């Protein structure tokens, strides 16, 4: 079937309005993640006494659902994205509370709910919808005085981060805080409040260091490697050294044989060893292209809700990638954070699919009037948008 601009079908309208270069870059990451899972996961599965292709098969089963989520989410209107996010955020908060009491404990953390053979991490799905809810509330604060937008956005942040800390998941709490703080600043937060938030973040970090033993151990090991076990980070850096410019070749890496999370948090190191620095730079370029293109599209957007939503989602996507890659090269303490679309993890994969589906939807080329009519921030004035630019 050939699509033409004269068609009035939903698919045709989507195809000619969606940002196709960004879509292709996202799909390239999605397919690349499947290929890299085949390279990294068999060694881990064999070491655990599983079928060598156990993790690869599970990853492959989710590629089609992830693609469907990307396309379906990118077809939604801005208003539908807002409504869907509000409902999902309420649901995942309930699931996160349930996780604290009914969740399975893995490596000292209670983050997953088990439904038969399906393991679900609610906090992953909370991240993109939280960003959308915050973008909507911040846009409302620019145009309406009858809605307690700022108290609500602060309360939602506090509840979400508290649930993350209770799991505990300090890495995700840090990521959410950075994105939320960025949106708060872009929505017109004064520099005084930026300072208050920065001090609060530092105090939170100090409290975590003083009261949570495994956080203290990770920070101590990062500052002084001789203070504890740095096995995974050392092996990851070794992988980069072994790989050189062109890599040892697919399947020829040795570090993945001893690296516990080679298929998940440290898959970037496996890429470096087997495919070399050029492949590493290619992945970095793909992430950079997606984030920068989303930011450029957001910069031209007159609707404040859409602008904040795109920027927030792009920050979420980009910062998560940066944190994962920084851990792999020893620039940050180990945090247990996946590389979007590349690392093994069903909840992470589907969550990032939803994230990029929302970005593709909000950056679609629509008439300005239509955008103002259907978006969650439709009451935001052009003067508010100009204020954001300033």
N, C-alpha and C positions, 0 to 999 in steps of 0.2 A: 504494500500500500504506500502510495506516494502522497506526502502531505504538501499542501499548497496554502498560500496565504489567504486564498479566497474561501477555504473551508471554514465552516463555523462550528466544527466539532471541538469538544473539550481538549482532545489530544493535540489538535492542530493549533489551537490557541495557546496551549502550554508550550509546544515546541518552538513557536516563533516569538515567544516572550521570555522564556527562561534564558539565563546566562549560560549558553552552551559551553564556552571555554571553561567556566568554573565547574559545570556538570561533568565534563570529560576529565578534568583533573581529579575530581572526587572519585569517579569511577575507576580511574587509573590507580588511585590509592587502594580502592576496594579490591581490585583484581590483584594488585601487587601484594597486598596482605595475604591473599590466598597462596600465592606462589612462595612467599617467604615463610608461611606457616609450614609448607611442605619441606622447606629446607631446615627449619629450626626445631619443629616439634617431635619428629620420630625419636631422636636421641633421648628427650625427656620422657616420652611415653615408655620407651624400652627400659629406662632406668627405674621407672615406677612399676614395672611388671605388667604393663598394658599392651594392647595391640599397638605396634609401631605407628600406625596411622590414626590412632584414637583421637588425638587433638585435631589433626588435619581434617578428618571426616566431620567432626563437630563444627569446626570452623566453616567448612564448605557448605554444610547444611544451612548456615545462616546467611550466606551470600545473597541468595534469591530474596529472602525476607527483608534483608537490609536494603536491597535495590528497590523493592516495592515500597518500603517506608520512605526512602528518599524521594521517589517520584510522587507518591501519594501526598506527602507533606508539602512538596513544592507546588502542588496544584491547589492548595488551600488559599483562601483569601486571607488578608491580614486580620480581619475580624474573626474568622474561624480559628486562626492560629491563637488569638488571644483567648477565645472561649475554651478551646481545647486545652490550652496550657493551664488555665485556671482550674478546670476539672481535674486534669492530671496531677497538678501540684497538690491539690487536696488529697487525692488518692495515694500518691507516693509518700506523703507525710504520714498517713495512717499506716502504710506498709512499713515505713522506717521504724515507727513505734513498735509495730508487731515484731519486727526483726530483733529488737532488743530482748524480747521475751521468748520468741519461738525460733529465732534464727540459728543457723549452724555456725559453730565457732571454728574458724580456720586460721591457723597461725596467730592465735591470740586475739582475733578480731571477730565480731559478730556483725556481718554485713550482708549475709545472704539468707534468703528464704528458699526452702526446698519444696518443690511441687512435683512429686514423683521423681523422674530423672532430670527434671528441669530445675536449674539453680538460677535464682533471680536476685539481682542486686538493686534494690529500689533506688538507692542514692544516685546511681548512674542516670536514671531516667528523670530524677528530680532536677538535675543541673540545667538542661536546656529550657525546661518549662519555667524554672525559677527565674532565669534570665528574661524570658518573655514577660512574666508577671511583673518583674521589677521595671522593665522598660515601659510597660503600660502605666504603672503607678507613677513613675517619674514624669511621663508625658502628661498625665492627668494633673499633677502638681503644678504644671506650667500654665494650665488653662482653667482650672476649677478650684474654687475655695470651699465648696460644699462637700468635698470628699477628703477624708483624712489620709491623703496619699502617703506623705512622709512617715507618719507613725506606723502605718500598715507595712510599708516597705522595710522599715527597721525591725518591726516585729517578726515579719516573715524571715528575714535574714537571721535574726537571733534564734528562732526556733529551728531553722534548717541547720545552722552551724552547730547548735547544741546537740542535735541528734547525731550529727557526724562525729562530734567529739566523744559522745557516749559509746560509739561503736567499738573502738575508736578508729577514726580515719582523719588524722591531722593533715595529711597531704591534700585530700579533697577539701577540707575546711579552709586551708590556705588558698587553694585555687578559687573557691567560691568567694572568699573575702576579696581577693585581688580583682575579680571581675565585678563584684558588687561595688567596691570602692571606685573603680574606674567609671562605672555608670553614674554613680553618685556625683563624681566630679564633673562629668560631661553634662549632667542635668542642671548644673549651676551651683554646686556646692562651693562655699567660700574656702579660701586657703586655710582659714582658721580650723574649719572642720576637717580638712585634709590632714592637718597636723594632729588633731585629736584622734582621728582614725589611725594614723601612723603610730602614735603613742599606744593606743589600745592594742594594736597588732603586736607591738614589741612586748607589751605587758603580758598578752596572751601567750606569746612564745616563751617568755620567762617562766610563767606559771606552769606551762606544759613541761618545760625542761626540769623544773624543780619537783613536780608531782608525778610525772609519768616516767617510769624507769626506762622503757624501751625508746622513748623520744630522747632522753638524756644520753643513752648509749649510742644512738645513731649520730647525734650531734658531736659527741666526744670523739667518735671514730672518724668523723669527717674532719674535725679540727686537728686531731692528733691520731693518725692512722695506727700508731703503736699502742694506742689505748684500748684496742679491741679488735674483733674480727672484721676485716674488710675484704673477705674472700670474694664476694660477688663483684664488687667494684674493681678489685685487682684483676680478676679474670676478664672483665669487660674491657678494661684498658689494654690488657694483653691481646685481646681479639683485634683491636684497632691496630696494634703494632704488627701482628701477624699478617693482617690483610694487605697492608701497603696500599698502593694506588689501584691495583686491579683485582685483588683478592686471591684466595687460594683455589677458588673454583667452587661451583655448587656441590654441596655434600662433602667437601673436603675439609671443612673446619673442624678443629679439635676442641676448642673452648666450650662449645655447646654440649660436649660429652660430660662435662663436669659442672656446668653452670646451672643451678637449680631452676631458675626462671627464664631459661633461654628462649622459650616460646612466647613469653608474656612480657614482663617488665624489661627484659634485657635482649629482646629480639633485634634491637638496633645494633648491638654488638655483634650478633651473628651475621647481620648484613655486612658490617664492616669487614669481618674476617673472610667471608666467602665471596663477596662481590666487590670489595674494595672501596676506596675513598670516593671514586667517581659515583658509585651507586648511592653512597651515603649523601653526597652532595645533591644527587638527583632527588632523593626523598626530601631533603631540606628545602630544595627549590620548589617542589610541589606544594609543601605546606606553606611556604612563603607566598607563592603565587595565589593560592586560595585566600589566605588572610588579607593580603594587600588588595586583591581584586574586590573582596567584600568591603573593605574599608573605603576604597575609591567609589564604589557604587553608593555606599551609605553617605559619603560626603556630598553627593549630588542630590540626595533625597530631601525634599521639603517637609515631609511628614516626620514629626519628632519621634513618634512611637516607632515607626519603621526604622528610622536612623539609629535610635538607641538599641532596638532589637538586633539589628544586623551587627552593629559594633560589639555588643555584648556577646553574641554568639560567636563572632569571629575571635574575640579575646579568649573565650572559653576553649575553642578549638585550638588556637595557636599556643596559648600558655600551657595547655596540657601536653602538647607535643614538645614544647621547649623544655618543660620540667623533666619529661621522660628522657629526652636526648641528653640533657645536662647531667642527669644521674648516671647515664651510661658512660660518659666521659669523665666522671669524677668531679664535676663542678658543683653538684648538690648532693646532700645525703640521700640515701636510698629511701624512696617514698611509696613504692608499690603502686605507681600510676602507669596506666597503659599508654602506648603510642597509638593514637586514633587510626582505626581501620587496619593497622598492621599487627598489633599484639593480639594474642589469643584472649578471648573473653566475650561471651555472647551478649551480656548486658551492655558492656562498653561499646561493642560494635553497633548494636541497635540504637543505643543512645546517641552515638555520633552520627548515625544515619538520620535520626530525627533532627539533630542539630543542623546538619547541612541541608536537609530538606526544608527546614524553616528559613535558612539563609537564602536558598534558591527561590523560595516563594516570595520573600520580602524584597528581593532584588529584581523580580520580574519587571519587564517594561510594560507599565500600565499608564493610561491617561492620568494626568495629575488630578483631575477632578474625581476620577474613579477611585484613586487611592485615598483621597480625603474622605470620600463617602464611606468606604468600607473598612478602613483601618481602625484599630483600637484607639489610636490617638487622633481621631478625626476632628476633635474639637480643639486640637492644638493649633494656635495661630501661626502665621508666617513670621510674626515678630518673635515668637518663642523659638522658632527654628533658627532665626538670625541670632538670637541670644545664645543658642548652643554653639554656633560657629564662633562667636566672640569668645 
